[in-house]
Amino acid sequence: MASQGSLLGADSADSPPSELELKAAFVLNFVRMVKWESVSGEENAELSICALGNSDFGNAVRRVTGGKLIGARSILVKLNPNPDPTHCRVVIVDAAQYPIARQALNVVKNSPVLTIGNGPGLIQMGGMFELLVDGRKVQFDASLEAVRRAGLDVSARLLQLSRNLRKGGNDL
């Protein structure tokens, strides 16, 4: 994967990015590695990233994705504690919101909505990606089952880069 500075589009002379900034850059890269054109009606629509709650993670995603485009689509990060597939293309969940995440994940699980959690545990609830810190590196686990259920066209390269690719509900 790209160096930490290039993930953020930063110059190497800048101070090193924080853990949350790195995780936010991963979110942006995940969104870039989905072929959104395969989702009907998505060609020119704004790409909405919905955060279940107000958090430092959601704010970092807002800062890193601000002004960025996916194809011709602008990214909009918004707070939405009750995301639905018609208003959210991506749902991000901070670990602090995991206790309320299961209901939101159930609402979007069979729809083309990318789900990303900040920390372990989201995949067990039906989410697609978990951002983790292992040593001093940000890594991620992925659920192939959740990606397939949503019908998203996610880059095979992204799935190959995961630390653990869970094929079924409880694979580690």
Stockholm file with secondary structure:
# STOCKHOLM 1.0

chainA/1-172         MASQGSLLGADSADSPPSELELKAAFVLNFVRMVKWESVSGEENAELSICALGNSDFGNAVRRVTGGKLIGARSILVKLNPNPDPTHCRVVIVDAAQYPIARQALNVVKNSPVLTIGNGPGLIQMGGMFELLVDGRKVQFDASLEAVRRAGLDVSARLLQLSRNLRKGGNDL
#=GR chainA/1-172 SS CCCHHHHHTCCTTSCCCCHHHHHHHHHHHHHHTBCGGGSTTCSSSCEEEEESSCCHHHHHHHHHHTTCEETTEEEEEEECSSCCTTTCSEEEEEGGGHHHHHHHHHHHTTSSCEEEEESTTTGGGTCSEEEEEETTEEEEEEEHHHHHHHTCCBCHHHHHHSSEEECSTTCC
#=GC SS_cons         CCCHHHHHTCCTTSCCCCHHHHHHHHHHHHHHTBCGGGSTTCSSSCEEEEESSCCHHHHHHHHHHTTCEETTEEEEEEECSSCCTTTCSEEEEEGGGHHHHHHHHHHHTTSSCEEEEESTTTGGGTCSEEEEEETTEEEEEEEHHHHHHHTCCBCHHHHHHSSEEECSTTCC
//
